[in-house]
Amino acid sequence: MKKAFVAALAAAAALVLGACGNQGQVETGKTEGVEKQTDTTSANEEYFTWDRTTIEGLTALGAKQEELVIPAKCTGFKGCLLDEENSVKKVSFEDGDDIILNNAFMAAKDLTVLELPEHLSAIGDMEFSGCEHLQSIHIPNGVQTIGWSAFDSCKALVSVDASDGSLREIADDAFMLCETLREVKLPDTVEKIGASAFKKTGLATVTLPTGIKEIGELAFAGCPNLTDVYIPEGVEFESVDSSAFTQFSRQPVAHIVEGSWADLNFDKWCGTMTEKVYD
């Protein structure tokens, strides 16, 4: 009986050691007749330090992972999760429920891929500011606000897709200094684009949402590649700062529908775009 118990313990230890030795990949094989499979994409609560259901930080083992899945147990974060030395390049969530991110991923310099919870309702101030290697972001359908400086200085960010959602406001400085940003897809529900929201980004064309009412100071200023701004037929501005489209070596062209509100009010609201073209 004792020999059988010792043998069982040895077999269990071999399985654990085998799994720890294959972090970062999925491997299926057989060792001494025992089938072994490791999947590092599943949530592991041992990668995190906890205060009940709040994640406080990473364990030493968690900091070594290239991919983290936030466990469904998590109901919030104490603060910056990836500001210390770590190997994390991808983050996703096991559960799709809404959650307050609390700047957990701010200044995560090595983070390249981020998959947000399906039912997230808001992206707060400075939430992903300084994520220098983040390449693209899909904004979940339920997000209604993108906060101040939320993606400020994400220097590798190329595309933002919020096209299928209910986004209403993009706050001041939200994407400022995202120098490689080439593509932004916004839903027609967006009513406000704040001051300097897309200042000094890499955008070449801008298509304004049909529901847009307000564009703040310097919102698209200093974008060196910006040549064309498309204003849909249904747009009726309430406030557009005179500096919203300025600081260019050559002013962008406004594409509008002849006879539309934007056409009839062009000189008042779109005067800084020196030329208009009927599409």
FIZAGU-440168 format. One record per residue (C-alpha): residue number from 1; y negated, x, z negated. Coordinates in steps of 0.1 Angstrom, whole numbers, plus 5000, padded with zeros to 4 digits. Layout:
N
NUM, Y, X, Z
...
//
This chain:
279
1, 5000, 5000, 5000
2, 4976, 5028, 4991
3, 4983, 5047, 5023
4, 4977, 5016, 5044
5, 4943, 5011, 5026
6, 4933, 5047, 5032
7, 4943, 5044, 5069
8, 4922, 5013, 5073
9, 4892, 5030, 5058
10, 4896, 5060, 5082
11, 4898, 5037, 5112
12, 4866, 5018, 5101
13, 4848, 5051, 5096
14, 4858, 5063, 5131
15, 4843, 5031, 5146
16, 4810, 5035, 5128
17, 4806, 5072, 5137
18, 4815, 5064, 5173
19, 4788, 5037, 5175
20, 4762, 5061, 5160
21, 4770, 5088, 5184
22, 4762, 5066, 5215
23, 4727, 5053, 5208
24, 4707, 5044, 5238
25, 4735, 5032, 5261
26, 4762, 5006, 5265
27, 4796, 5022, 5267
28, 4830, 5005, 5268
29, 4861, 5026, 5265
30, 4892, 5032, 5243
31, 4897, 5058, 5216
32, 4931, 5061, 5200
33, 4939, 5026, 5211
34, 4908, 5010, 5197
35, 4883, 4993, 5222
36, 4847, 5004, 5215
37, 4815, 4989, 5227
38, 4779, 4998, 5217
39, 4749, 4976, 5226
40, 4716, 4990, 5215
41, 4696, 4961, 5229
42, 4707, 4937, 5201
43, 4685, 4932, 5170
44, 4693, 4955, 5141
45, 4676, 4948, 5108
46, 4685, 4983, 5096
47, 4659, 4997, 5120
48, 4631, 4982, 5099
49, 4617, 4983, 5063
50, 4611, 4948, 5049
51, 4592, 4928, 5024
52, 4614, 4897, 5025
53, 4609, 4885, 5060
54, 4578, 4907, 5068
55, 4584, 4939, 5087
56, 4566, 4968, 5069
57, 4576, 4997, 5091
58, 4605, 5016, 5107
59, 4633, 5034, 5090
60, 4642, 5069, 5101
61, 4669, 5055, 5123
62, 4646, 5029, 5138
63, 4621, 5055, 5147
64, 4647, 5073, 5168
65, 4654, 5042, 5191
66, 4639, 5040, 5225
67, 4643, 5002, 5225
68, 4637, 4978, 5196
69, 4645, 4941, 5194
70, 4625, 4924, 5166
71, 4651, 4904, 5146
72, 4648, 4866, 5144
73, 4645, 4870, 5106
74, 4610, 4885, 5111
75, 4581, 4861, 5103
76, 4553, 4886, 5105
77, 4542, 4923, 5103
78, 4523, 4942, 5076
79, 4503, 4962, 5101
80, 4508, 4989, 5127
81, 4545, 4994, 5133
82, 4544, 5022, 5159
83, 4515, 5044, 5149
84, 4537, 5070, 5133
85, 4559, 5094, 5153
86, 4587, 5075, 5170
87, 4607, 5073, 5203
88, 4601, 5036, 5210
89, 4594, 5027, 5246
90, 4604, 4991, 5248
91, 4600, 4962, 5224
92, 4613, 4926, 5227
93, 4619, 4897, 5204
94, 4652, 4881, 5195
95, 4635, 4848, 5187
96, 4610, 4830, 5209
97, 4591, 4814, 5181
98, 4553, 4818, 5175
99, 4544, 4847, 5153
100, 4512, 4865, 5141
101, 4514, 4900, 5155
102, 4488, 4915, 5131
103, 4482, 4946, 5152
104, 4518, 4957, 5149
105, 4517, 4974, 5183
106, 4482, 4987, 5184
107, 4479, 5023, 5195
108, 4517, 5025, 5203
109, 4511, 5054, 5227
110, 4547, 5057, 5241
111, 4553, 5019, 5246
112, 4558, 5012, 5283
113, 4575, 4977, 5282
114, 4566, 4948, 5259
115, 4582, 4914, 5261
116, 4563, 4889, 5240
117, 4579, 4858, 5223
118, 4581, 4828, 5246
119, 4561, 4805, 5222
120, 4534, 4829, 5212
121, 4501, 4810, 5209
122, 4475, 4838, 5205
123, 4469, 4875, 5211
124, 4446, 4887, 5184
125, 4418, 4913, 5183
126, 4428, 4949, 5192
127, 4464, 4937, 5194
128, 4475, 4963, 5220
129, 4444, 4985, 5222
130, 4452, 5021, 5230
131, 4488, 5015, 5243
132, 4483, 5042, 5268
133, 4516, 5039, 5286
134, 4519, 5001, 5287
135, 4523, 4993, 5324
136, 4524, 4955, 5327
137, 4522, 4924, 5306
138, 4533, 4888, 5310
139, 4512, 4865, 5289
140, 4535, 4837, 5275
141, 4527, 4801, 5285
142, 4515, 4790, 5251
143, 4488, 4817, 5246
144, 4454, 4801, 5246
145, 4432, 4831, 5236
146, 4432, 4868, 5242
147, 4412, 4885, 5215
148, 4385, 4911, 5213
149, 4396, 4945, 5227
150, 4432, 4932, 5228
151, 4442, 4956, 5257
152, 4412, 4979, 5255
153, 4419, 5014, 5269
154, 4455, 5007, 5281
155, 4451, 5034, 5307
156, 4484, 5028, 5325
157, 4482, 4990, 5327
158, 4486, 4979, 5363
159, 4492, 4941, 5362
160, 4485, 4912, 5339
161, 4503, 4878, 5346
162, 4491, 4847, 5328
163, 4493, 4825, 5359
164, 4517, 4798, 5345
165, 4501, 4794, 5311
166, 4474, 4775, 5293
167, 4450, 4804, 5286
168, 4415, 4792, 5278
169, 4395, 4823, 5267
170, 4395, 4860, 5273
171, 4373, 4876, 5246
172, 4348, 4904, 5248
173, 4362, 4939, 5258
174, 4397, 4924, 5262
175, 4407, 4947, 5291
176, 4378, 4972, 5291
177, 4386, 5007, 5304
178, 4420, 4997, 5318
179, 4413, 5021, 5346
180, 4445, 5015, 5366
181, 4445, 4977, 5363
182, 4449, 4964, 5399
183, 4461, 4928, 5395
184, 4452, 4899, 5371
185, 4467, 4865, 5376
186, 4449, 4838, 5356
187, 4456, 4801, 5353
188, 4429, 4775, 5362
189, 4427, 4766, 5325
190, 4405, 4796, 5317
191, 4370, 4785, 5308
192, 4355, 4817, 5294
193, 4356, 4854, 5303
194, 4337, 4873, 5276
195, 4313, 4903, 5277
196, 4328, 4935, 5292
197, 4362, 4918, 5294
198, 4371, 4937, 5326
199, 4344, 4963, 5326
200, 4354, 4996, 5343
201, 4389, 4984, 5354
202, 4406, 4992, 5387
203, 4403, 4957, 5401
204, 4396, 4955, 5438
205, 4395, 4917, 5441
206, 4388, 4889, 5416
207, 4398, 4853, 5420
208, 4380, 4831, 5394
209, 4399, 4802, 5378
210, 4389, 4767, 5389
211, 4381, 4758, 5353
212, 4358, 4788, 5346
213, 4325, 4778, 5329
214, 4312, 4810, 5313
215, 4311, 4847, 5323
216, 4296, 4871, 5298
217, 4275, 4902, 5300
218, 4289, 4930, 5320
219, 4322, 4911, 5324
220, 4332, 4929, 5356
221, 4306, 4956, 5356
222, 4313, 4992, 5368
223, 4346, 4984, 5385
224, 4345, 5011, 5412
225, 4371, 4994, 5435
226, 4358, 4959, 5433
227, 4348, 4946, 5468
228, 4356, 4908, 5468
229, 4351, 4879, 5444
230, 4367, 4846, 5453
231, 4351, 4814, 5439
232, 4373, 4783, 5443
233, 4357, 4750, 5455
234, 4360, 4733, 5421
235, 4341, 4759, 5401
236, 4310, 4747, 5383
237, 4294, 4774, 5361
238, 4275, 4767, 5329
239, 4266, 4803, 5321
240, 4269, 4835, 5340
241, 4251, 4865, 5327
242, 4230, 4883, 5353
243, 4248, 4916, 5346
244, 4283, 4902, 5350
245, 4288, 4918, 5384
246, 4266, 4949, 5383
247, 4269, 4987, 5382
248, 4285, 4991, 5416
249, 4277, 5016, 5443
250, 4281, 4986, 5466
251, 4279, 4950, 5454
252, 4310, 4929, 5460
253, 4311, 4900, 5484
254, 4314, 4864, 5471
255, 4339, 4843, 5490
256, 4330, 4806, 5486
257, 4337, 4772, 5502
258, 4308, 4759, 5523
259, 4291, 4729, 5507
260, 4308, 4736, 5473
261, 4289, 4736, 5440
262, 4290, 4775, 5441
263, 4275, 4774, 5476
264, 4247, 4750, 5467
265, 4239, 4769, 5435
266, 4246, 4804, 5448
267, 4211, 4819, 5442
268, 4210, 4808, 5406
269, 4245, 4818, 5395
270, 4258, 4843, 5419
271, 4226, 4862, 5428
272, 4239, 4896, 5418
273, 4266, 4893, 5445
274, 4243, 4901, 5473
275, 4263, 4886, 5501
276, 4283, 4854, 5505
277, 4311, 4846, 5529
278, 4325, 4812, 5537
279, 4362, 4809, 5536
//
